[in-house]
Amino acid sequence: MLTIINHFAQIKHVGNVSLNIGPNEVEDEDWEAVKTHPIVKGWVKEGKVEVKDGTIEDLSEITPVDKAVELVETTMDKEKLLKWAETDDRKTTQKAIEDQIAYLEDDGKDKGDE
């Protein structure tokens, strides 16, 4: 299993792989099938898509804290956020997790959208 982080502001699709905004868990064989595609190679080269071995279970391992906060702010999986809240006791990431969960529970609406 790999973690593929999509830094684009939209969902990306290539072959059988769909990359939501933020971190995505992708099977090794699925990534192997698309990673040599010229478009995917460009995304990786430009840093728009980041590939990490394994899954991100412990958010405290992501440093600096700004990088962890960026990951939290693009995560749309509430269960993953709750799990990360248990593994990372940094105040900045805890606040980011709390804010992202509130955002998701509000159906992703900004305060100014009302």
C-alpha positions as CSV (number, residue, x, y, z in Angstrom):
1,M,0.0,0.0,0.0
2,L,1.2,3.5,-0.9
3,T,0.1,6.9,0.2
4,I,-0.3,9.2,-2.8
5,I,-0.8,12.9,-1.9
6,N,-2.7,14.9,-4.5
7,H,-1.6,18.6,-4.1
8,F,-3.9,19.7,-6.9
9,A,-7.1,21.6,-6.0
10,Q,-9.2,18.9,-7.8
11,I,-9.6,15.2,-8.1
12,K,-7.3,13.5,-10.6
13,H,-8.0,10.3,-12.5
14,V,-5.6,8.1,-14.4
15,G,-6.3,4.5,-15.4
16,N,-7.9,2.7,-12.4
17,V,-6.5,5.3,-9.9
18,S,-8.5,8.2,-8.6
19,L,-6.7,10.7,-6.5
20,N,-8.9,12.8,-4.2
21,I,-7.4,16.1,-2.9
22,G,-5.0,15.3,-0.2
23,P,-3.7,11.8,0.9
24,N,-5.0,8.7,-0.9
25,E,-4.2,5.1,-0.1
26,V,-3.4,3.2,-3.3
27,E,-2.5,-0.4,-3.9
28,D,1.0,-0.9,-5.1
29,E,-0.1,-2.8,-8.3
30,D,-2.5,0.0,-9.2
31,W,0.2,2.6,-8.9
32,E,2.6,0.5,-10.8
33,A,0.1,0.4,-13.7
34,V,-0.1,4.2,-14.0
35,K,3.2,5.7,-12.6
36,T,5.0,5.6,-16.0
37,H,2.2,7.5,-17.8
38,P,3.7,10.8,-19.1
39,I,1.1,12.9,-17.3
40,V,1.6,11.1,-14.0
41,K,5.4,11.4,-14.4
42,G,4.9,15.2,-14.9
43,W,2.7,15.5,-11.8
44,V,5.3,13.7,-9.7
45,K,8.2,15.7,-11.2
46,E,6.4,19.0,-10.5
47,G,5.6,18.0,-6.9
48,K,1.8,18.1,-7.6
49,V,1.6,14.4,-6.6
50,E,3.8,13.0,-3.8
51,V,4.4,9.2,-3.3
52,K,5.1,7.7,0.1
53,D,5.6,4.1,1.0
54,G,3.0,2.7,3.3
55,T,0.1,4.6,4.9
56,I,0.3,7.5,7.2
57,E,-0.8,6.1,10.6
58,D,1.1,8.4,12.9
59,L,0.8,12.0,12.0
60,S,3.5,13.0,14.5
61,E,6.0,11.5,12.1
62,I,5.3,14.2,9.6
63,T,7.6,17.1,10.0
64,P,7.8,20.1,10.0
65,V,4.4,20.7,11.6
66,D,3.3,22.9,8.7
67,K,3.5,19.9,6.4
68,A,1.3,17.9,8.8
69,V,-1.2,20.7,9.0
70,E,-1.3,20.9,5.2
71,L,-2.0,17.2,5.1
72,V,-4.8,17.5,7.7
73,E,-6.4,20.5,5.8
74,T,-6.7,18.4,2.7
75,T,-8.0,15.2,4.3
76,M,-11.6,14.4,3.7
77,D,-11.7,11.2,5.8
78,K,-13.1,11.9,9.2
79,E,-12.0,8.5,10.6
80,K,-8.4,9.1,9.5
81,L,-8.5,12.5,11.2
82,L,-9.8,11.0,14.4
83,K,-7.1,8.4,14.3
84,W,-4.4,11.0,13.7
85,A,-5.8,13.0,16.7
86,E,-4.9,10.0,18.8
87,T,-1.3,9.8,17.5
88,D,-0.2,13.5,17.4
89,D,-0.3,15.7,20.5
90,R,1.1,18.8,18.9
91,K,-1.2,21.7,19.6
92,T,-1.0,23.0,16.0
93,T,-2.0,19.7,14.5
94,Q,-4.7,19.1,17.1
95,K,-6.3,22.5,16.2
96,A,-6.1,21.7,12.5
97,I,-7.7,18.3,13.0
98,E,-10.5,19.9,15.1
99,D,-11.1,22.6,12.4
100,Q,-11.1,20.0,9.6
101,I,-13.6,17.7,11.3
102,A,-15.8,20.7,12.0
103,Y,-15.5,21.7,8.3
104,L,-16.5,18.1,7.2
105,E,-19.4,18.0,9.6
106,D,-20.7,21.3,8.2
107,D,-20.7,19.6,4.7
108,G,-17.6,21.5,3.6
109,K,-19.2,24.9,3.7
110,D,-17.2,28.0,4.5
111,K,-18.6,30.3,7.1
112,G,-19.1,33.0,4.3
113,D,-21.2,30.6,2.2
114,E,-24.3,31.1,4.3
